[in-house]
Amino acid sequence: MAGVLDTVNQRTRLVGENRLEILLFRLAGHQLFALNVFKIREVLQLPRLTQMPQRAPHVAGVIHLRGQTLPVIDLSGAIGMRPQQALPDSTIIITEYNRSVQAFLVGGVDRIMNLNWDSVQPPPRGAGRTHYLTAITRLDDQRLVEIIDVEKVLAEIVPFNAKVSEGLLDDELLSKARGREVLLVDDSPTGINQLRETLSQLDLKMHVATDGLRALRQLQAWADEDENISQRLLMVITDAEMPEMDGYRLTSEIRKDPRLKDLYVVLHTSLSGNFNKAMVEKVGCDGFLSKFQPDQLVEVVRERLRLLEE
């Protein structure tokens, strides 16, 4: 699979243009699934697999790769399909989510697809695997591609912690968050639940939008009511990857609108690394935060309140 992934410099040109690249692959059948290329480190043949006693459900074992011990997750079984057997010639996708690295066992890689976020739609209600999808799109020949909610898959294997550390909430400044409003933008129910559980400990009032376009329309509607949005909202916390409009484009659109440009926008994403921090600066976000870090999320709120005190 050498050359299947573009360089970081090539990928960054997609950011802010509402575009993305997805890697298409199959699991136990002919259906095509996808992951965002940004989160993929490499694709390779399964190295020697070590089975572990008392391992988590859908974890086939672990591999040792360049000094790291990585869990190998049977992605097919994890999303409710027929489990796949780990064979010597099996394919794995190495990914990085929320600063953790893991391998997903797949049936085979198809290709990389470059597309606009506005051609990516939320999964239809009632679809069989909607519970594990964040979005769907189609190939030119109209074949359906299902984009997997990896955050949900990982949270079911290692449940996320939304509890803020003891003593952190004693900061007097955080008491001023009580009753303030925030807009949460995320297409993943798992991501929204984590935000809600953490921010509810600050007694914040939360509004939710499931993609960047819905969020932008809500902000514009509030502005049309002649509200001072920058005073009403303490901040906007947005995911990066979403159907219709991603978080980078949402931030760019906010900065272009004179009524919205002073909003405090934080990117809350499972994307990792210096690449993402550079892109945050490019589109004008006020902060960057990895998902499932409750203490850091509270610290972002505290920093925003401190700035308002100045």
Secondary structure by P-SEA (a helix, b strand, c coil): cccccccaaaaaaacccccbbbbbbcccccbbbbcccccccccccccbbbbbcccccccccccccccbbbbbbccccccccccccccccbbbbbbcccccccccccccccbbbbbbcccccccccccccccccccccccccbbbbbbbaaaaaaaaabbbbccccccccccccccccccbbbbbbcccaaaaaaaaaaaaaabbbbbbbccaaaaaaaaaaaaaacccccccccbbbbbcccccccaaaaaaaaaacccccccbbbbbcccccaaaaaaaaaaccccccccccaaaaaaaaaaaaaaaac
